[in-house]
């Protein structure tokens, strides 16, 4: 018997046990990242924070000069 669909036409989500099985399966196939991968992720994250910070600083600086404060 096919599953019933909700109002949006999507199938209902899996039960908690299905979710738990999915989490356990994911953890079984997961690997510890290498040092190079961790370092690359760190560099990309820090670079992103710096870019966002510089853009925010420039906006604040521009607002300061435009308002004349």
BATORDREN-474182 format. One record per residue (C-alpha): residue number from 1; residue in three letters; x, y, z. Coordinates in nm, 4 decimals. Layout:
BEGIN
i_aa_px_py_pz
NUM_ala_X_Y_Z .
...
END
This chain:
BEGIN
i_aa_px_py_pz
1_unk_0.0000_0.0000_0.0000 .
2_unk_0.1566_0.3358_-0.0996 .
3_unk_0.2221_0.6020_0.1600 .
4_unk_-0.0188_0.8911_0.1869 .
5_unk_0.1053_1.2326_0.0847 .
6_unk_0.0564_1.5524_0.2846 .
7_unk_-0.1135_1.8668_0.1534 .
8_unk_0.2010_1.9813_-0.0291 .
9_unk_0.2319_1.6505_-0.2126 .
10_unk_0.5354_1.5350_-0.0173 .
11_unk_0.5702_1.2006_0.1476 .
12_unk_0.5755_1.1983_0.5290 .
13_unk_0.9137_1.2011_0.6984 .
14_unk_1.0680_0.8868_0.8409 .
15_unk_1.0068_0.7865_1.1981 .
16_unk_1.2581_0.8472_1.4741 .
17_unk_1.4024_0.4987_1.4385 .
18_unk_1.4582_0.5646_1.0672 .
19_unk_1.6361_0.8865_1.1494 .
20_unk_1.8455_0.7118_1.4123 .
21_unk_1.9419_0.4405_1.1616 .
22_unk_2.0427_0.7100_0.9132 .
23_unk_2.2599_0.8845_1.1742 .
24_unk_2.4287_0.5581_1.2750 .
25_unk_2.4956_0.4669_0.9098 .
26_unk_2.6432_0.8115_0.8433 .
27_unk_2.8747_0.7838_1.1439 .
28_unk_2.9898_0.4387_1.0314 .
29_unk_3.1089_0.5648_0.6928 .
30_unk_3.2498_0.8950_0.8219 .
31_unk_3.6259_0.9391_0.8313 .
32_unk_3.8499_1.1603_1.0403 .
33_unk_3.9688_1.4471_0.8185 .
34_unk_4.3375_1.4790_0.7405 .
35_unk_4.5420_1.7655_0.8821 .
36_unk_4.5579_1.9264_0.5377 .
37_unk_4.1786_1.9244_0.5108 .
38_unk_4.1384_2.0748_0.8585 .
39_unk_4.3993_2.3430_0.7808 .
40_unk_4.2342_2.4283_0.4472 .
41_unk_3.8930_2.4592_0.6130 .
42_unk_4.0432_2.6813_0.8820 .
43_unk_4.2075_2.9097_0.6249 .
44_unk_3.8872_2.9431_0.4216 .
45_unk_3.6850_3.0183_0.7362 .
46_unk_3.9281_3.2822_0.8642 .
47_unk_3.9512_3.4402_0.5194 .
48_unk_3.5723_3.4595_0.5028 .
49_unk_3.5525_3.6229_0.8458 .
50_unk_3.8170_3.8763_0.7456 .
51_unk_3.6387_3.9627_0.4214 .
52_unk_3.3055_4.0099_0.6001 .
53_unk_3.4758_4.2166_0.8696 .
54_unk_3.6516_4.4433_0.6193 .
55_unk_3.3277_4.4966_0.4271 .
56_unk_3.1462_4.5831_0.7508 .
57_unk_3.4240_4.8207_0.8508 .
58_unk_3.4093_4.9953_0.5125 .
59_unk_3.0315_5.0354_0.5427 .
60_unk_3.0713_5.1864_0.8879 .
61_unk_3.3451_5.4164_0.7632 .
62_unk_3.1343_5.5280_0.4666 .
63_unk_2.8341_5.5887_0.6938 .
64_unk_3.0498_5.7948_0.9293 .
65_unk_3.1679_6.0207_0.6457 .
66_unk_2.8234_6.0469_0.4863 .
67_unk_2.6513_6.1471_0.8103 .
68_unk_2.9425_6.3714_0.9046 .
69_unk_2.9809_6.2421_1.2547 .
END
